[in-house]
Amino acid sequence: MATPKPETPTTSKSKESPSHSQQRKAVVEDTLLLNVVQAYFKKAAVVLAVWATGYFRFSPSWLLLGLVVYVWKERHNAAKKNTIAIAQAIARDEKGVILAKVEDLPSWVYFPDVERAEWVNKMIDQLWPYIGDYVRKLLQESIEPQIRASLPSSIGSFRFSKIELGDIPPRIGGVKVYTSQVRRDEIYMDLEINYASDCNISVQVKGMNFGIKNFILRGTMRVIFRPLINKTPLIGGMSVFFLNNPEVDFDLTSLANAFDLPGLSDMLHSIVQEQIAAIMVLPNRIPIQMASNVDVRKLKYPQPQGVLRVHVIEARDLKKADIGLTGKGKSDPYTIVTVGAQSFQTRVIDNTVSPVWDEAFEFVIDERDGQFLNLVLRDKDPGNKDDELGSISVEISSIFEKGTLDEWLTLDDVKKGMVHIRAVWLYLANDPLELDRVRDLAIDEDSIHSALLIVNLDSALDLPRGKKTLAEPSPSAVLTLGQTTHESAVRAATTEPRWEENFRFFVANPSLQTLEMEIRDTKTKKTIGVGAVRLKELMNAEQMILDQKFHIKSDEPNSCMYMTLVLRVLTPESNPEWLESEHLYKDDSPEEGSSVDTPTKAGTDKAGTSVDTVPTAGHPDSTDKTAGSDIKSETIKSVSSSPASETEVRQRRTGPPPSAPGSSVSVGEAGRFGVGRIQLTFRYSLQRQCLVVVIHKIVDLKPAEGDSKGLADPYIKMYLLPDRDSKSKRKTDVVKDNLNPVFDQTFEYGVSTAELANRTLELTVKNETGMFSSSQSVLGMAMVDLSTLDTSKATTQWFDLAPENSAKATSLESDV
């Protein structure tokens, strides 16, 4: 009996019916006609410009300038199309292109330890249509709502108008697996990624289309499988990242093509490069949890391997980039020093080919094997693109093996030129006594900092609301140490933000410096909480680590931030005792002889006080400790607090509680009726004899039936029953294209306390529709019995939305 073939997504290689063939022929004819019309109007525009120049007596310099821009753009586009054509040809027929152009051989030809991965490429080619469908759904259902929610309301709607990944999948040119100098419970693998796509992705913002096509990405991606465990799936987690900045190129379409001009094009490419680096170029990485007991925090932010201190001293015999009328040349050189996503620049030295900079920079190194120290020397040309004077790359692993590199290095890609650098590898010590030994030795006269502070910012709890409107803030955390400041991402409309970000600070003197914390509400541009931690406390803690919650001084007495602070001393000396084993996996039933270590329990500091970990991801059942902290010079005291249960912490961090208090069955954010939930705050003003209602937000609305985008334009209409007249009617603003709208609007009803017992608040969530629209108008309802409210204080509750004409909406009390 024949086995039926599985259905596959339709691709361009599918057979076409006669009707489809005729349609395609008509489209081609229309396209040819459109090209003729476009060419005619382009030439007519040129003739009109020449005529206007003579008629209005403009200077011929404008014509010359336009000609220069046009010639540059044509040559630039021709070179880009040639590069894209070659890359796409390699993706389609690697062997044929290699035979035609032998200089583009893949790495497995040159390096015997790099293996071919054709079987992987065949699998990716077979999976590519399914991957395309998955990415399309991911962008439309997950990424698009997040982008729309993060954009200002003035920008309006945002949506992906076209998502085509094309027919060319990414290829893996070579695979290298490391079997030496790695731990027993991990696997390192480097993949040579070559993605020369024929994709076409467009977005629409306020009715305007912007897009990119022919996206190219080349680079070496490292995949780390760790920890290896003795239970299925045998691999606890993965980390994926690029060791160095990948090569990126693309073409612009629609209105974005206006940026394809000198200067603007380079700026746009650098912005895209920076965004990719911020996501997955070291020290940034993408963690993938594969076993439930793996600590994702340590998987995403492992402890660095060391610090590389680079002293750019001087250069000599550089190229003369600026030639004067007398024939004598000069340059205005500067140096860009890069490791992964970290980059620094020296100052510009004018009118010299032998500059002396004498500047030092420090880089945090997460993976020394495979990363490079890159130096690019350029000539500063104000108003023009800076000329390149040469470059050099040095393997960081070779500096690590030597300990110190102090040499003159010959620049590549130029006829002459050398640069003098001194690079020192520094280990990370967890012994505070090493700080005194480093100062006494003083063997490195170029020392800038003595220690490294690693901050793992997890979350915050009980942040204050707005005083008048009781609106939830949109907080971001600002951390400052000395002259260095880092700011977290913004978490919209929440009093319990979860950031999960990692920051590094170089420390000059841990005994005297203080880490200052500030939480800002990005809506009001005001500070809603401050705190401080003296680094001297870290020096007295076990292993110089504090993993706990820190008190925040704000209008709410219980405001706090969860953070993990790690202090490490920078030293040129190595000590095996400083090499910590990170416990990523917690085995509930460890077996004797297992290769996977189990995590140790909470340690104690040198004073004998227990230092407990925070009940965060990976440590759900551990206790916590509150460190009360005042601002700057005030004394910071540690205050113990009762441990929070796993359920309590999860509810306070992830959102609304289950559908009924005390119920063991959670219905999720969509509510028991599956049409969404609404958050409200009630308070009664005795002085003004009025009921104040704050509508905060709605979560998980069902899309409006008949809406072409699968979304809704929700607003809320209220009546204070039994009255149903214009005096009782209240209405919020409309939130366009959103299933999780945030309103934060305040309404008042003049009513006495005696009347409240006989009143019911009716809320109807409606979808704004046009006069002739067939979309659904009512999305859900909620009925609030005001007699059950405690009017002596402000109360915040969640309510299930019920379908239209249903009176089953039940209040759900959340954290007040």
URFENGI-V134803 format. One record per residue. SS is DSSP state (H for helix, E for strand, - for the rest). OMEGA is omega as a letter, one per 20 degrees, with the letter a starting at -180 (none if undefined). Layout:
[[SS	OMEGA] [SS	OMEGA]]
//
This chain:
[[-	a] [-	r] [-	a] [-	r] [-	r] [-	r] [-	r] [-	r] [-	a] [-	r] [-	a] [-	a] [-	a] [-	r] [-	a] [-	r] [-	r] [H	r] [H	r] [H	r] [H	r] [H	r] [H	a] [H	r] [H	r] [H	r] [H	r] [H	r] [H	r] [H	a] [H	r] [H	r] [H	r] [H	r] [H	r] [H	a] [H	r] [H	r] [H	a] [H	a] [H	r] [H	r] [H	r] [H	r] [H	r] [H	r] [H	r] [H	r] [H	r] [H	r] [H	a] [H	r] [H	r] [H	a] [H	a] [-	r] [-	r] [-	r] [-	r] [H	r] [H	r] [H	r] [H	r] [H	r] [H	r] [H	r] [H	r] [H	r] [H	a] [H	r] [H	r] [H	a] [H	r] [H	r] [H	r] [H	r] [H	r] [H	r] [H	a] [H	r] [H	r] [H	r] [H	a] [H	r] [H	r] [H	a] [H	r] [H	r] [H	r] [H	r] [H	a] [H	a] [-	a] [H	a] [H	a] [H	a] [H	r] [H	r] [H	r] [H	a] [-	a] [H	a] [H	a] [H	a] [-	r] [-	a] [H	a] [H	r] [H	a] [H	a] [-	a] [-	a] [-	r] [-	a] [E	r] [-	a] [-	a] [H	r] [H	r] [H	r] [H	r] [H	r] [H	r] [H	r] [H	r] [H	a] [H	a] [H	r] [H	r] [H	r] [H	r] [H	r] [H	a] [H	a] [H	r] [H	r] [H	a] [H	a] [H	a] [H	a] [H	a] [H	a] [H	a] [H	r] [H	r] [H	r] [H	a] [H	a] [H	a] [H	a] [-	r] [-	a] [-	a] [-	a] [-	r] [-	a] [-	r] [E	r] [E	r] [E	a] [E	r] [E	r] [E	r] [E	r] [-	r] [-	a] [-	a] [-	r] [-	r] [-	r] [E	r] [E	a] [E	a] [E	a] [E	r] [E	r] [E	a] [E	r] [-	r] [-	r] [-	r] [-	r] [-	a] [-	a] [-	r] [E	r] [E	r] [E	r] [E	r] [E	a] [E	r] [E	a] [E	r] [E	a] [E	r] [E	a] [-	r] [-	a] [-	r] [E	a] [E	a] [E	r] [E	a] [E	r] [E	a] [-	r] [-	a] [E	a] [E	r] [E	a] [E	r] [E	r] [E	r] [E	a] [E	a] [E	r] [E	r] [E	r] [E	r] [E	a] [E	r] [E	r] [E	r] [E	r] [E	r] [E	i] [-	r] [E	a] [-	a] [-	r] [-	r] [-	j] [-	r] [-	r] [E	a] [-	a] [E	r] [E	r] [E	a] [E	a] [E	r] [E	r] [-	r] [-	a] [-	r] [-	r] [E	a] [E	r] [E	a] [E	r] [E	r] [E	r] [E	r] [E	a] [H	r] [H	r] [H	r] [H	r] [H	a] [-	r] [-	r] [-	a] [-	a] [H	a] [H	r] [H	r] [H	a] [H	r] [H	r] [H	r] [H	r] [H	r] [H	a] [H	r] [H	r] [H	r] [H	a] [H	a] [H	a] [H	r] [E	a] [-	j] [-	r] [-	a] [-	r] [E	r] [E	r] [E	a] [E	a] [-	r] [-	a] [-	a] [-	a] [E	r] [-	a] [H	r] [H	r] [H	r] [H	a] [H	a] [-	r] [-	r] [-	r] [-	r] [-	r] [E	r] [E	r] [E	r] [E	a] [E	r] [E	r] [E	a] [E	a] [E	r] [E	r] [E	r] [-	r] [-	r] [-	r] [-	a] [-	a] [E	a] [E	a] [-	r] [-	a] [-	a] [-	r] [-	a] [E	r] [E	r] [-	r] [E	a] [E	r] [E	a] [E	r] [E	a] [E	a] [E	r] [E	a] [-	r] [-	a] [E	a] [E	r] [E	a] [E	r] [-	r] [-	a] [-	r] [E	a] [-	r] [-	r] [E	r] [-	r] [-	a] [-	r] [E	a] [E	a] [E	r] [E	a] [E	r] [E	a] [E	a] [E	r] [E	a] [E	r] [-	r] [-	a] [-	r] [-	r] [-	r] [-	a] [E	r] [E	a] [E	r] [E	r] [E	r] [E	a] [E	r] [E	a] [-	r] [-	a] [-	r] [-	r] [-	r] [-	a] [-	r] [E	r] [E	a] [E	a] [E	a] [E	r] [E	r] [E	a] [E	r] [E	a] [H	r] [H	r] [H	r] [H	r] [H	a] [H	r] [H	a] [-	a] [E	r] [E	r] [E	a] [E	r] [E	a] [E	r] [E	a] [-	r] [E	r] [-	r] [-	a] [-	a] [-	r] [-	r] [E	r] [E	a] [E	r] [E	r] [E	a] [E	a] [E	r] [E	a] [E	r] [E	r] [E	a] [E	r] [-	r] [-	a] [-	r] [H	r] [H	r] [H	r] [H	a] [H	r] [H	r] [H	a] [H	a] [H	r] [-	a] [-	a] [-	a] [-	a] [-	a] [-	r] [-	a] [-	a] [-	a] [E	r] [E	r] [E	r] [E	a] [E	r] [E	a] [E	a] [E	a] [E	r] [E	a] [E	r] [-	r] [-	a] [-	r] [-	r] [-	a] [-	a] [-	a] [-	a] [-	r] [-	r] [-	a] [-	r] [-	a] [E	r] [E	a] [E	r] [E	a] [E	a] [E	r] [E	a] [-	a] [-	a] [E	r] [E	r] [E	r] [E	a] [-	r] [-	r] [-	r] [E	a] [-	r] [-	r] [-	r] [-	a] [-	a] [-	r] [E	a] [E	a] [E	r] [E	a] [E	r] [E	r] [E	r] [E	r] [E	a] [E	r] [-	a] [-	a] [-	a] [-	a] [-	a] [-	a] [E	r] [E	a] [E	a] [E	r] [E	r] [E	a] [E	r] [E	a] [-	r] [-	a] [-	a] [-	a] [E	r] [E	a] [E	r] [E	r] [E	r] [E	a] [E	r] [E	r] [E	a] [H	r] [H	r] [H	r] [H	a] [H	r] [-	a] [-	r] [H	a] [H	a] [H	r] [E	r] [E	r] [E	a] [E	r] [E	a] [E	a] [E	r] [-	r] [E	a] [-	r] [-	r] [-	a] [-	a] [-	r] [-	a] [E	r] [E	r] [E	r] [E	r] [E	r] [E	r] [E	r] [E	r] [E	r] [E	r] [E	a] [E	r] [-	a] [-	r] [-	r] [-	a] [H	a] [H	a] [H	a] [-	a] [-	r] [-	a] [-	a] [-	a] [-	a] [E	r] [-	a] [-	a] [-	r] [-	a] [-	r] [-	a] [-	r] [-	r] [-	r] [-	a] [-	r] [-	r] [-	a] [-	r] [-	r] [-	a] [-	a] [E	r] [E	r] [-	a] [-	r] [-	r] [-	r] [-	a] [E	r] [E	a] [-	a] [-	a] [-	r] [-	r] [-	r] [-	a] [-	r] [-	a] [-	a] [-	r] [-	r] [-	a] [-	a] [-	a] [E	r] [E	r] [-	a] [-	r] [-	a] [-	r] [-	a] [-	a] [-	a] [-	a] [-	a] [-	r] [E	a] [E	a] [-	r] [-	a] [-	a] [-	r] [-	r] [-	a] [H	a] [H	a] [H	a] [H	a] [H	r] [H	a] [H	a] [H	a] [H	r] [-	a] [-	r] [-	r] [-	a] [-	r] [-	a] [-	r] [-	a] [-	r] [-	a] [-	r] [-	r] [-	r] [-	a] [-	a] [-	r] [-	a] [-	r] [-	r] [-	a] [-	r] [-	r] [E	a] [E	r] [E	a] [E	r] [E	r] [E	r] [E	a] [E	r] [E	r] [-	a] [-	a] [-	r] [-	r] [E	r] [E	r] [E	r] [E	r] [E	r] [E	a] [E	a] [E	r] [E	r] [E	r] [-	r] [-	r] [-	r] [-	r] [-	r] [-	r] [-	r] [-	a] [-	a] [-	a] [-	a] [-	r] [-	r] [E	a] [E	r] [E	a] [E	r] [E	a] [E	r] [E	r] [E	a] [E	j] [-	r] [-	r] [-	a] [-	a] [-	r] [-	a] [-	a] [-	r] [E	a] [E	r] [-	r] [-	r] [-	r] [E	a] [-	r] [-	a] [E	r] [-	r] [-	a] [-	r] [E	a] [E	a] [E	r] [E	a] [E	r] [E	a] [E	r] [E	r] [E	a] [-	a] [-	r] [H	r] [H	a] [H	a] [H	a] [-	a] [-	a] [-	r] [E	r] [E	r] [E	r] [E	r] [E	r] [E	a] [E	r] [E	r] [-	a] [-	r] [-	a] [-	a] [-	a] [-	r] [-	a] [-	r] [-	a] [-	a] [E	a] [E	a] [E	a] [E	r] [E	r] [E	a] [E	r] [E	a] [H	r] [H	a] [H	a] [-	r] [-	a] [-	a] [-	a] [-	r] [-	a] [E	r] [E	a] [E	r] [E	r] [E	r] [E	r] [-	r] [E	r] [-	a] [-	r] [-	r] [-	a] [-	a] [-	a] [-	a] [-	a] [E	r] [E	a] [E	r] [-	r] [-	a] [-	none]]
//
